[in-house]
Amino acid sequence: MCGIVGYVGPQRAQDVVIDGLRRLEYRGYDSAGVAVVHQGELAVAKRSGKLANLEKELADHPLPPAHTGIGHTRWATHGPPNDANAHPHTGGARRVALVHNGIIENFRELRARIEADDHAFLSETDTEIAAHLVELQVQSGVDLPVAMQRVCQQLDGAFTLVAVDAEDPDRVVAARRNSPLVVGLGDGENFLGSDVAAFIEHTREALELGQDQIVTITRDDVTVTDFWGRPVEAKRFHVDWDLSAAEKDGHDWFMRKEIFEQPRAVADSLIGRRTTAGLLALDEMRLADEEIRDLDKIIIIACGTSFYAGMVAKYAIEHWTRTPVEVELASEFRYRDPIVDQTTLVVAISQSGETADTLQAIRHAKSQRARVLAICNTNGSSIPRESDAVIYTHAGPEIGVASTKGFLTQLVACYLLALYVAQVKGTRYGDEIDEIMVQLEAMPDHIATVLEQAESVYELARAHVGTRSVLFLGRHAGYPVALEGALKLKELAYLHAEGFAAGELKHGPIALIEDGLPVLCVVPPRGRDQLHGKMISGIQEVRARGALTICLAEEGDRKIEPYADHLIRLPQVPVLLQPLVAIVPLQLFACELATALGHDVDQPRNLAKSVTVE
């Protein structure tokens, strides 16, 4: 997610803000900017690319020696990463400067209303509308905290907003809804940050802000209210982490932090996907309804973890749309002379948007006149730019090489694509799509429930430090989960790990079973009785040959209990959505086992985050 810094105090604001942004670079970003208030005016500098680009600009053209300022490192969501879309944004009169983390769902409606009043916009972002709205409020005579309250009452979505007013030079005002923000308490100075790393070099005393709260900082005071102006008592805490731990939110690895960020990442990936009429509306769906209705085949191409997300997508798309789906490794796609034409939709899944195999595959597909839709986490990267349509996953930066929240948000994007095609083709009624969306929107809470069991999963992982081989079994949508679970263990723990469709055991793999071999089993929900029964049969087969069974089964499933040596409970969810919760214990297991073995979890040997060569 974006990095945010705010400061009021005796030091030069530019230096404090840039220093804070530098400590937030680990979060990932594609542009950076800073604004300060000096003698009744705003001074703003912002540049696309790395922070070094902004620092060079400031070295050549330093901002005035102000003592109040805000700064931002942007992870693009609305509009490509360029100078114009970089934060801070200002209102039309350049009286208010504002930075933003998150997504404003209803920005289009708000922007249309403001444009009707002859306000000109300089960017493609959702953020700029908030800057205009806050400025209109202060121009009407209210002070900045009240202006922020009134604007927040109009906004839908998840956001942190931080603003300064040129005519109110001694205050910074911020708001928080479903997006991180903390206050740093100094001596004669105060700070704001998207996390404590932003100010840890200056103070270790902090305030934790709650949901729908607004904070005003001056040199000597911090005031917190809710969105309606009612006073709130914020929780004070002491930061006893070093900078490295602060960046990881107290976790030992970025990957572990990112596993625990998954409820928020999934929620963010669902924000803004429905219109006020309840219809699905995707980011950059530049395919006409007629083109979607004419589709007679969908081919999903991807590599590694993204390939397993595509395998889950096949089950969902075919079930909800009755359109045949093929899932292919991008590295193999163009070498087999695939049959594609203008009635084929090729879906390219890539976290980075720069995966070389996938990029070459979509170029081949386009040369055969196929339509291409990208599912990607990185705005402005090559694969979205070369595609006909895009669904951005909004996972935020993922630092750990082994993907976690990237995988879950890709699953969400695949479900959204399936439902969108069903909506356009009319293969599902509106109330059916609405019911599935409600189920999807409940998934962040379900994922959080699974994470509450982390300690028991860690204990189980540590008990397998001496293990040299692990097998994973699944059926239906649980089969790709088994494959992804095995991949995580290979990537992190350097163990032999294989995932199998449970029904294939008797066709050869059962020869691998020996006494004490751990077998992790993804058990389908009981609502699919035939699947459930077949899975139990497979578990019985491996137990009969001495395997140690670790079963992931939904809460309330009593039939599995006699066949599980260890049982990990999952929330009760539909079978097609179960991968969103079932993969989480497998991520935790791999992370903890690799840690116990002394491996570098964030940077496994021989691996890179993005594979940019074929």
N, C-alpha and C positions, 0 to 999 in steps of 0.2 A: 504494500500500500504506500501511498504518498508519505513523504516526510514533511512535518510542519514544525516551525519554530516561531515563538513570539517573545519579545523582550521589552521591558521598561526598566531603566536604571541609569546609573552614572557612566557606565562604559559606552564606548562607541557602538551603536546598535548594529551597524554593518558587520563589524568584526565578530560580535557575539552570535549573530544570526548565521553567518557563513560558517563559523566554527561548529555550530549546532548541526547545520546541514551536512557538514563533512562527517560528523559522527552518525548521521542517519543514512549514509550512502549504502550501507549494507542492505537496506530495504529495497534497492533497485529503483531506477528512475530513468527518464529519458529527457528531462529538461529541469532547469532550476531557475529560481528568481528570488528577489528580495525587494522590499519596499520600506522606506523610512519616512518619518514625518519630521519636517524641519521648517521652522518659521512660517507655519501656516500653509505649507505646500507638501505634496507627495513627491518623492523621488523614487523611481522604479527602474530596476535593471533585471532582465531575464534573457536566458539563452537556452536553445535546445542543445541536447547532448550532455556531456558530463559537466560536473561542477567546475572543472578546470576552465571550461569555456566562459562561464560566468565570472570566475576569478580573474581571468585575463581581461575581460571587459571592465571590471571594477578597478583593476590595476591601471588601465589606461584612462578610465573616466570614473574616479571614485565618487561615491554618493556623499552628500553633506554630512558633517559630523553630528548626526542626530543621536538621540538617546532612546528613541522608540522605534521599533521595527518588527517586521514579520518576514518569514521566508518559507520557501517551499521547494521540494523536489517532487516532480510529477511522474506518475505512472499513468500513461494515457488511457482514458476510457472513451471520451467523446472528442473526436477530432484527432488528427495525426500529431505526432510529436514535432512541433516546430516553434519558432519564436512567438508567433501570434497566440498559440494555444497554451504557452507556458504561463504559470502563475507567478506573481499576483495579477489579478484582473482589477480594473477600476471601473467606476461608474462613468456615465457620459460626461460629467463635469469634472472628473478626476479629483473629486473630494474624498471618496472612499476607495481604499485598496483592500482586497480580500483574497484569501487563499482557502482551498477546499480539499478535503479528502473524502471520497465516497461518491455516491451517485444521487443526483436529484431526479427523481422519477418523472415529475410533472413539469420539467423545465420547458418543454415544447409549448404547452398551454400558456405558461407564464411569459415565455418569450414572445409569443404571438400577441399577448395582451400589451406588453411593453412596446413592441414594434408598432402597434397600431397608434401609439402616442408619439410616434416619430423618434424613438430612441434607436440609435445605430449601434450595431454590435460588431466587434472587431475580431471575434474568435468563433470557433465552432463548438466551444465547450458548454457544458451545463452550468459551469461555475459562474460565468459572466452574468447570468441572470440574477444571481444572488447579490453580486456587487451593485448592480443597478437598483435592485429593490431596496437594499440597505441605504444606498445614497438618497433615493427618493424620500425615505423616511427621515433622515437627518436634515434634508433640505426643507422638510415640512415643519421643522422646529423641535423634534424630539431628540433626546441625546442618544448616543450610540448603543448603550445597553438595551434601551427600550426599542430602538430600531431593530436590533437583532432579535428581540423577543417577537416582535410583530412579523418579521420575515419568516422566522422559523415556524410560526403557526401556519404559514402558507405552503410550506415545503413538504413534499412526500419523498421518502427514500431514506438512505443512510448517509450521514454527513457529519463532518467536523468543519466548521467555518471559523476563521479567525480574521478579524477586520480592524483597521485603523481609520480614523477620521482626521483629515488634514487640519480641521479647526478644533480638534480635541487632542492635542499632541501628547498628553501624559497618560493615555489609557490604551490598552489593547483589550478587545472584547472577543470572546470565542463562544461557540455553541457546540454541543455534542449530542448526536443521536446515532446509536448503533455504529459508532466509529471511534477509535481511541483518541483520548486527549488527557494529559496530566498537567498539573501545575507544579512548577519548581519554586520553592519558597526561599528567597535569599535575604541578605541583610541590606536593606535599602535598594533592593532590586528584586524583580520577580520574573518568572519565565513560563512559557507554555511550550509543550512538545507533544508530538504524536506518541512518543514514549520517553522514558527517563534518560535514555542515552543522549537526548538533545541537550540536557543541562547538567549532566552528572559531574562534569568538571568544575561546576560553579557551586552546586548545592546537592545535598543528599536528602533534604527535607522536601516532601512532596504532598500534594493533595490529589486524591482520587475522585474524579468526577463521575456522577451517575448518569443514567439515561435522561434525555430531554432536559439538560441543565445548561445554563449560561454562566460564564465566569468573566468578571472584569478584573484586570490587574492594573495596578499603578506601582510606583516605586515602593510604597509603604503599606499597600492594602490589597486584599483579595476578597471579592464579594461574589457569592454564588447564589443564583436564583433558578427557578424552573422557567419553562418557556412562557409562563404567564405572570412572571415577576414576583412570585412568592419566594421568600428567603429559604435557603437550603443550607444545612450543615454538612459540608463536605468532609470526607474521611481523610485524616492526616496519616502519613506513614513515612518511615525512614527507609531509604534505599541502602541496603548493605551489600549489594552486588558491586563487582568491579565493572569496568566499561564493557568488557567482552561478554560478561553474563547479562548486563543490562540490554545489550543489543539482542540477545536471545531471550529476553523476557524472563530471565532467571533459569532457563533450561541449559543443559550442557551442550546441546546441538541445535543448529538451525532446523534440522529435519524434525526433531522432536517438537520444537516450537510450532513448526508448520503443520504437524499432525494435529496439534491442539487448536490451530487456527481454522480447522476445516468446517466447524459449524458456521463460523462467520463467512468463510469463503463460499460455501454453498448458498447461504442466504444472499450474499452480494450477487451471486450469479443468477439469482431468481428475481432480483429487483428490476422493476421497469419493464417486465416482459408482457404485461397485459394493459390494454387500453382501458379507458373509463367504461367502455361498453363490455369489458370482460374478454375481448378477443386477444389472442396471442399476437404480439408485435415484436419481431426480432431486430437486433441491432442494425444491420445493414443488409436486409433482405432485398437485394436488387433484382431478384427473379420475379417476373410477373406471375400472377395466379395461373394464367393460361399455360405458362411453361411448366409449372409444378403439376398441373392437372394432366399434362401430356407425358409426364415421366412414366416409363415402363420398367425402369431398373435403376437401382442405386448401388454404387460401388464405393465402399469406404476404404481409404488407403491411409496407412499410418505405420509407425515403427515403435517397437518396444512397448512401454506402458500405454501409449496412445492407441496401439493396435488392439490391446485388450479392452480399452474403452469402446473401440469400434465393434468388437465382438458382442459386447453387451447391447450396443445400439442396434445390431441386427435383430435381436429378439424383440426389442421394443418397436422398431420401425415396421417390421413385418406384421407384428400382432396388431398394431394400431392403424396401419395404413393399407395392409394387404398388398404392399409393393415388394417385389423380390429384392433382396439385398445380398451383395457379395462383400466379403471383408478380405482385403489383401495386404500383404506386406508391401510397402511402397517401393522397397528395393527390388522387388520382383515384378512389379506391375507392368512396366513398359517393355520388359524383355520377353513376355509371353504372347505378344500381339493381341492385346485384349480387344474384345468386341464392344465398342462404345460409339455412340452417335449423339445427335441432338436431343434424343429422348432419354439420355442417360445423365443422371446427376452423380458426379464424383465428389465425395465428401472427404476432404483432407484434414486430418487431425494432427496438430503440432503445437506443443506448448510454446516453443520459441518463435515459430513462424519462419524459421531459417533452416529446418532440417533438409539437408541436401537431397536425400533420396525422395522425400515427399515433394519437394519443389520440382525436381525433374519429372516426377510422375504426373503432376498437374499440368505441366507444360505439354507433355505427351497427350494427355486427355483433351486439352484445349485444341491441340492440333487436329484431333479427331472430331471436333465440333461439340464435344460434351460440355455441359454446364458444370461449373466447379464452385462448391461452397466450402469455405475454410472454417474450422473450429480452432480458435487460437487464443492465447493469453496475452499476446504482445501486439499492441496497436501499432500499425505502421510498418510491420515486418514484411518480408518478401512474399510469403504465401498469401496473407490477406490481400496485399496489393495486387497480386496477379489473379485473384479469384473473382468470380462473378458476384459472390455474396459472402458475408462473414457473420459468424456468431462468436462474439468475444466472451471469454469465460470469466473474466473479472476475479481471478484468484489472487491477484496481486503478485508481487515478486516471489519467486521460489528460489531460495539460496541453496538448499540441499540438492546435491546432484540427483539423488533418487527421488523421483516424483511422488508426492503424496496428495497435497491439496490440488495439484494440477490434474491428477487422475479423477478425483471426485468432481471437480468443476467441469471436466470434459464429459463425464457421465451426464451431468445436469444439462449441458448444451445438447448432447445427443437426444435426451428425452424431450427437450424443447423442440428440436428439429422434428422428431417423430410426431409430436402433437401438432406442430404447425402444418406439416404435410397432411395430417389427418383432417385438420380444420379446413384446409383449402380443397382437398379432394372429397370432403364430405363423408369420410369413412367412419367418423365418430361424431355423435351428436354433441352439441355444445355443452349440455349438462354433464356428459361423460368426460369431456376434456376438462371442464371445470373441476370435477371430482378428482381427477388425477393431479391437477395443479394444486389443489388443496393438500393432497397427500405429499406432493413434492415440497410444498412450503412448510410442512411439518418435519421434514427430514433434518434440518439443523438441530432441533431439539432431540431427535432420536440419536444423532451422531454424538451429541453431548452426553447422552445417557451411556453410550458405549464407552466413551472416554473416562467416565467415572470408575470403570473397572480396570483402569490402566495398571494399578499396582499388582493386581492378581495376575495379569498377563505378563508383567515384568518378572514376577516370581517364577512363573512357568518357563519363561525364556531362560532365566539364569540356571534353571535346573537342567537345561539341555546344552550346557557349555561343551560337554564332551562329545556331542553328537556330530557325526560326519556326513549324514545324509538325512533328508526330510522329504516326505512326499505330501502332496496336496490333492484332495479330491473334491469335485463339485459336479453338479448337474445343472442343465438349463443355464440360467444367468449366473449360477454359482460356478460354472466351469471357467469362464474368464477370470473370476475372482481367484480361483485356485492357481491359475497361470500367473496372475499378477502377484499373488502372495509368494509363489516360488521365485519369481524374478527378484522381489525385494530381498529375499534371503540370500540369493546368489550375489546380488549387487553389494550387499552390506557385510554379510558374514563370511563370504567366500566359501560357502558350503555347497555340496551337491544337493540341488533341490529341483524337483520336477512336479508339474501340475498335470493332472489327468482328468478326463471325463470319467466319472465313476463306473459307467457301464463298459468302459474299455479295459478295465482291470483284467478281466478274464481272457482278454485277447493278447496277453503278453506281459504287461507291466506287473502282474501279480507275482511274477518270478522274482521281483526285487524285494518282496516282503520277507523280513526275517525277524527273529525275536528281538523285541525292544525298539524296532524302527518307529520313530514318530510319524504319524499320519494325521495331518490336519484336514478336517472334513467340513465342508460348507454345506449345511443341511437345509434344503428348501423349506419354506413355510408349510405348515400343515394344510393350508388351503389347497395346495396341489397334492392331493393324496397319493396319486400314482407316482409322482416324482419323489415324494417323501418316502414312500414304501420302498421304491427301488434304491434310494440312497441308503436306507437302513440295511438293505440286503448287501450292498457293497461294503458297508462298514463291518457287517458280520463276517464277510469273507476275509478281510484283512486281520480282524481280531482272531479269527480261528487259526491264523498262521503266525500269531505272536506279536502283531503290531500294537503299538501304544497309540490309542486313538484320542485325539484332541478335537472335540466337536463344537462347532459354532452353530447353535440352534436357537430358535426364537423362544422368548419367554413363554412359559406355559406348555411347552412341548415335553410331555412326560414319556412318550414312546421311545425317545432317544436315550433316556437315562441309563438303561441297562447296558448300552453298547458304547458308552463314553467313559474312558479312563479319566479324562478331564473335560469339563463342560464350560464353555463361554457363552453366556446368554446374549441374545440380540433382541432389540425391540420387535414387536409384531408389525411388519410392513408387507406390502404386496410383493410377490415374487420378483417382478421386474425391477422394483426399486431396492431390493435387498442388497445388491452390490454396494450401495452407498454406506450401509452400516457394516456389512460383512467384511469389507477390506480393512477396516480400521484396526481390529485386533491383530491382523496379520502384519500391518505396518508397525504397530507397537512391538510385536514379538520380534520382528527382524531388527528393529532399532536397538532394543535392549540386548538381544543376543550378541549383536555386533559390538556393542559397548562393553559387554562382559568379556568379549574376546580381545578387547584392546584395539579395535580398528577405528579408523577415522570415518565416522558415520557420514559427515557432510561431504567428504571428498574421497569416495572409494577409489581404490587403485584402478588404473587403466581406463577410467571413465571420464567423460566430459558432459556438461549440462546440455549442450546443444551440439549435435553431430553435423558439422557443416561441410563435410567431404563425403563423397560416395565411396 
